[in-house]
Amino acid sequence: MSEEVAWSVELKVRSGQIEQFRALTATMVAAVRGEQGVLNYRRFATEDDQCVHVYERYENSQAAARHLRVFIDRFGTTFSRLAERTKFTVYGDPSDELRGLLNQFAPIFMKPFGGLGIGEANHVEQTDQD
């Protein structure tokens, strides 16, 4: 079973804050470049820049928790001032430590389902079945 953990977050950028949010995002992306265990760190926006989707994927819970602690300490307050989280979905089987960090965002946790999954380059991986 894969140890990877990922999440998708839907954000509503607060009125008049898009340029500040864009600058914060650039700073955050630069900070993440030096982190180990980050597999994907992507942002997508609607044409009017009012809705932003975040997609992040990590090698394991330890890498995700390490990233999240840095995010909370360095960017959390400013991020919350500029954007509102409207949906937060976590994929995988996060450790208890990571769940504890994520719980403050009231996420929906989605566990592996269906037995097999296809990952990078069509690599087939076995997952736990329920």
C-alpha positions as CSV (number, residue, x, y, z in Angstrom):
1,M,0.0,0.0,0.0
2,S,1.2,3.5,-0.8
3,E,2.2,5.8,2.0
4,E,1.5,8.8,0.0
5,V,-0.9,11.5,1.3
6,A,-2.5,14.2,-0.7
7,W,-5.1,16.9,-0.3
8,S,-7.2,19.2,-2.3
9,V,-8.4,22.5,-0.9
10,E,-10.9,24.9,-2.4
11,L,-10.4,28.5,-1.5
12,K,-12.4,31.7,-2.0
13,V,-10.1,34.7,-2.3
14,R,-11.3,37.5,-0.1
15,S,-12.5,40.6,-1.9
16,G,-9.7,42.9,-3.1
17,Q,-7.0,40.5,-1.9
18,I,-6.0,38.6,-5.1
19,E,-2.7,40.5,-5.7
20,Q,-1.6,39.9,-2.1
21,F,-2.7,36.3,-2.3
22,R,-0.7,35.9,-5.6
23,A,2.4,37.3,-3.9
24,L,1.9,35.0,-0.9
25,T,1.5,32.0,-3.2
26,A,4.8,32.8,-5.0
27,T,6.6,33.1,-1.6
28,M,5.1,29.7,-0.5
29,V,6.0,28.0,-3.7
30,A,9.6,29.2,-3.3
31,A,9.7,27.9,0.3
32,V,8.4,24.5,-0.8
33,R,11.1,24.0,-3.4
34,G,13.6,23.2,-0.6
35,E,11.3,20.7,1.2
36,Q,11.9,16.9,0.9
37,G,9.0,14.6,0.2
38,V,6.9,17.0,-1.8
39,L,5.6,15.3,-4.9
40,N,3.1,17.8,-6.1
41,Y,2.4,21.4,-5.1
42,R,0.0,23.0,-7.5
43,R,-2.5,25.9,-7.7
44,F,-5.4,26.4,-10.1
45,A,-7.7,29.5,-10.4
46,T,-10.9,30.3,-12.1
47,E,-10.8,32.9,-14.9
48,D,-11.9,35.6,-12.5
49,D,-9.3,34.6,-9.8
50,Q,-12.0,34.4,-7.1
51,C,-11.7,30.6,-6.6
52,V,-8.4,28.8,-6.2
53,H,-7.9,25.1,-5.9
54,V,-4.8,23.7,-4.2
55,Y,-3.5,20.2,-4.9
56,E,-0.6,18.9,-2.7
57,R,0.8,15.4,-2.6
58,Y,3.5,14.0,-0.3
59,E,5.7,10.9,-0.1
60,N,4.3,10.1,3.3
61,S,2.7,11.5,6.4
62,Q,6.0,12.6,7.9
63,A,6.8,14.8,4.9
64,A,3.2,16.2,4.9
65,A,3.3,17.0,8.6
66,R,6.7,18.7,8.2
67,H,5.3,20.8,5.5
68,L,2.2,21.7,7.4
69,R,4.1,22.8,10.5
70,V,6.1,25.2,8.3
71,F,3.0,26.4,6.6
72,I,1.1,27.1,9.9
73,D,4.1,28.8,11.5
74,R,5.2,31.0,8.5
75,F,2.1,31.6,6.4
76,G,-1.1,30.5,8.3
77,T,-2.2,33.8,9.7
78,T,-1.6,35.8,6.4
79,F,-3.2,33.0,4.3
80,S,-6.4,33.0,6.4
81,R,-6.6,36.8,6.1
82,L,-6.5,36.6,2.3
83,A,-8.5,33.5,1.5
84,E,-11.3,31.4,3.0
85,R,-11.2,27.6,2.8
86,T,-14.5,26.3,1.5
87,K,-13.6,22.6,1.2
88,F,-10.6,20.6,2.3
89,T,-10.3,16.9,1.3
90,V,-7.5,14.6,2.4
91,Y,-6.6,11.5,0.4
92,G,-4.8,8.5,1.8
93,D,-4.1,7.1,5.2
94,P,-2.5,10.0,7.2
95,S,-0.7,9.2,10.5
96,D,-2.3,10.3,13.8
97,E,0.2,13.1,14.0
98,L,-0.8,14.4,10.6
99,R,-4.5,14.0,11.3
100,G,-4.0,16.1,14.4
101,L,-2.4,18.9,12.4
102,L,-5.1,18.7,9.7
103,N,-8.1,18.6,12.0
104,Q,-7.9,22.4,12.5
105,F,-9.0,22.8,8.9
106,A,-12.1,20.5,9.4
107,P,-11.2,18.3,6.4
108,I,-13.0,15.4,4.9
109,F,-10.8,12.3,5.1
110,M,-11.0,9.9,2.1
111,K,-9.4,6.5,2.6
112,P,-8.1,4.2,-0.2
113,F,-10.9,2.2,-1.8
114,G,-11.2,-0.4,-4.5
115,G,-8.1,-2.6,-4.1
116,L,-5.9,-1.2,-6.9
117,G,-4.9,2.2,-7.9
118,I,-2.9,3.6,-10.8
119,G,-0.3,6.2,-9.9
120,E,2.5,7.9,-11.7
121,A,3.4,6.5,-15.1
122,N,0.5,3.9,-14.8
123,H,2.3,2.2,-11.9
124,V,-0.3,-0.1,-10.4
125,E,-0.3,-0.3,-6.6
126,Q,-2.1,-2.5,-4.2
127,T,-4.3,-0.7,-1.6
128,D,-6.2,-2.1,1.4
129,Q,-9.7,-3.1,0.6
130,D,-12.7,-2.5,2.9
